[in-house]
Structures are given as C-alpha cells and as structure tokens.
Amino acid sequence: GAVVSQHPSWVICKSGTSVKIECRSLDFQATTMFWYRQFPKQSLMLMATSNEGSKATYEQGVEKDKFLINHASLTLSTLTVTSAHPEDSSFYICSARDVTSGYNEQFFGPGTRLTVL
Amino acid sequence: GQNIDQPTEMTATEGAIVQINCTYQTSGFNGLFWYQQHAGEAPTFLSYNVLDGLEEKGRFSSFLSRSKGYSYLLLKELQMKDSASYLCAAMDSNYQLIWGAGTKLIIKP
C-alpha cells in the first residue's frame, strides 16, 4: 500500500520560533496533499489543500502567513508554523492523494506532535 | 451546508458485534470512507464505499445507501485492540473529505 512519512514525529520549541514539518509520499506521486490539525479529543480539522506546483488553498480561519505550505515536488510538501505560540500546540497530520490513479483514498502520514513552550 | 453525523461514543463487549452509524449531507458525492484512529496516532484506512451495498473485509464490513445518505461500519468478533475512534468521512464533488467528529468505541472484557 501507499506510504506517507512525516518528519519530525514530535517537536518541542520555544514560543516565537518557527517549525518546519515535512510530509513525503514514499512510493507514489502525491498530486494533492492535505494538512490537518487535531486537538485532543477532537476530530480532524482540514487546514489547507496543496496541489503540486501551485499555491495552497487554505480553509477559512487558517492564517496563510502563519502556516506556510510548500508543495514543490510530487513527493514532498512542507508546513512551516511561523512564530509559534502555545496555542499552536497540536497534532499535525498530512495526507496525500494521487488524483491520476483513479483512487479517491487519502493516505495519512503518522502525524507530528508539536508542543510550543 | 455539508454535515456528517455519527455517535460520540459507543460501548461494546469483547467478542460481540457493534454497528457504528453515519449520516451525511454533502455537495455532490464521491464516496464514503471509514478510518480507525487510536489515541495519539494518525487515522488508518478501513473502507471505501461509492456504490450502494455492503463491502466485507474480514471482521469489518461497511454499508452504504446513497439515497438515504447513510452508512454504517460493522465490527464483528470484537477484540480489545478495536478500542479506538472510528471516523466517517464523505468525499464531496471537489474530492474533498468532509469529516465526522468520530465515534469513540470502548470495548469491555
């Protein structure tokens, strides 16, 4: 099956610093990648959708200048949390889909747990 | 608007059968997904239905009725490791997943 990796698995940073999270599709071309955020005991919340080579589409209420998304290749997307604050502490999960495959399934990465002190 | 409804929490006994229901309203429809999520982990894919009917996969089965906007996930021969949250998600006409809040399933011995 398709594999998606995320790095790092967990990160602790100081308030005001920036954190970059990588999402890679290991054995397929991810034409579309999705970034989710999940707070404890809550469901997944879609933050943005990115298509390779174009700007990400952000969901309402998500600051695009704070959460920078780059999808420069068919196997890599990055999410950068700029000037992180404690309220940004959350579980960040990416998923990927190959729209050319004919399959609608999204394959999830293992997630990145961010703690901002 | 788009909406997914599923129960917040269910409890079942080890070895028994449990059915988790999901109703959906979306702009267009490109299939219904079920994912399992253990605490602190990312979701893992369980099933995908796009046509009416029952899809069976081992101990897990998923059913879809497009006319009713309804799906269920059936888990048989429950095991303790099945304790998790089960997420229902419908894909709309833009191929975007609309997520339910998840059903926390508690398995008791």
Chai-1 contact restraints between the chains, C-beta under 6 A:
chainA,res_idxA,chainB,res_idxB,connection_type,confidence,min_distance_angstrom,max_distance_angstrom,comment,restraint_id
A,S43,B,W99,contact,1.0,0.0,6.0,A-B,restraint_1
A,S43,B,A101,contact,1.0,0.0,6.0,A-B,restraint_2
A,S43,B,G102,contact,1.0,0.0,6.0,A-B,restraint_3
A,L44,B,W99,contact,1.0,0.0,6.0,A-B,restraint_4
A,I93,B,A42,contact,1.0,0.0,6.0,A-B,restraint_5
A,N104,B,N30,contact,1.0,0.0,6.0,A-B,restraint_6
A,N104,B,G31,contact,1.0,0.0,6.0,A-B,restraint_7
A,N104,B,M91,contact,1.0,0.0,6.0,A-B,restraint_8
A,F108,B,A42,contact,1.0,0.0,6.0,A-B,restraint_9
A,F108,B,P43,contact,1.0,0.0,6.0,A-B,restraint_10
A,P110,B,A42,contact,1.0,0.0,6.0,A-B,restraint_11
A,G111,B,A42,contact,1.0,0.0,6.0,A-B,restraint_12
